[in-house]
């Protein structure tokens, strides 16, 4: 149980390995991974196993972000009840973005993306059993 801020990362950070692999049964009730500009992640970013529950803001990413590996591969049993992946301008993804296994439920806004977005690989490959009850992929 984490009830405050978990992994607030300032600008100029570089990750070249695995970042935040979280096992089952984790609950976050605060802010999880608010990342400022200038971030580069070249490995796996936020691979989360089953049983995860996030009730706050999950991955609000500011401008200047580059992710060249896997971003947010989420296994079954995930529930997100707030904002999931609101991404500002100047984002570039060159790997797989949001591959989601079955059993996912999102009840808020999912992937509202502002201008300047570039996707060069797979964007939102979603397997069976997905349910979306909010907004899915509103792109400006």
N, C-alpha and C positions, 0 to 999 in steps of 0.2 A: 504494500500500500504506500503510495507516494501522494502526499496531499499538498505539496507546494510546487515549485518549479523544478522540472527534471530536464537537465541538459539544455540550458540556454547557452548558445555558442556564439562567440563574437566573430567579427570579420577576420579574414586571413587564415582561417583554419583549413587544414588539409588532412583528409583521412584516406589512407591507402590500403586499409584492411577491412575487417568487419566492424561495423558500428551499430551498437544497440541491437544485438540479437536477444530477444526476450522470450523466455519460456512461458509455458501455459500458466494460467491462473493469475496473471498480472492485472492489477487494477490501477488506473491513473485517474485522479480526480482533480488535478490541476493542469498546468500547461506542460505539454510534452513536446520537446524539440522545437522551440522557436529559434530559428537560425537567421542570423543577420547576413548582410551582403558579403560577397567575396568568398563564399564557401565552395569548396571542391571536394567531392566524394568520388573515389575511383574504385571502391569495393562494393560491398553489400550494405545497403542503408535501410535499417529498420525492417528486418525480417522478423515477423511476429507470429508465434505459434498460436494454437487454438486456445480458447477461453479468455481472450483479451477483451477488456471492456474499457472504453475511453469515453469519459463524460465531459471533457473540457475541449480545448482546442488541440488538434492533432496535426502537427506539421504545417504551421504557417510559415512560409518561406518568402523572404524578401528578394529584391532584385539582385542580379549578379550570380545566381545559383547555377552550378553546372553539376550534373550527375551523369557519370559515364558507366555506371554499373547497374545493378538492379535496385529500383526504388520502390519500397513498400510492396513486397510480396507478402500477402496476408493469407493465412490458412483459415480453415473453416471455423465457425463459431464466433467470428468477430462481430461486435456490435459497436457502431459509432452513432452517438445521439446528438452530436453538435456539428461543427464545421470540420470537414475533412479535406485537407489539401486545397486551401485557397492560395493561389500562386500569383505573385505579381509579375510585372513585365521583365523582359530580358532573361527568361528561363530557357534553358536548352537541355533536352534529354536525348542522349544518344544510345541508351539501352532500353530495357523494358520498364515501362511505367505502369504501376498498378495492375499486376496480374493477380487476380483475386480468385481463390478457390471457392467451392460451393459452401452454402450455409451463411453467406454474408448478408447482413442487413444494414442499410444506411438510411437513417431517418432524418437527416439534415441535408445540407447542401454538399454535393459531391463534385469536386473538380470544377470550380468556377475559375476560369483562366483569363487573365487580362491580355492586353496587346503585347506583341513582341515574342510570342511563343513559337518555338521551333521543335518539332518532333521528327526524328530521323529513323525511328525503329517502330516497335510495337507500342501502341497507345491504348491502354484499357482493354486487354484481352480478358474476358470474363467467362468463367465456366458456369456450369449448370447450378441451379438453386439460388441464383442471385435475386434479391428483392430490393428495389429502390422505391422509397416513398417520398423522396424530395426531388430536388433538381439534379439532373445528371448531365454533366458536360455542357454548361453554358459558356460559350467561348466568345470573347469580345473581339 
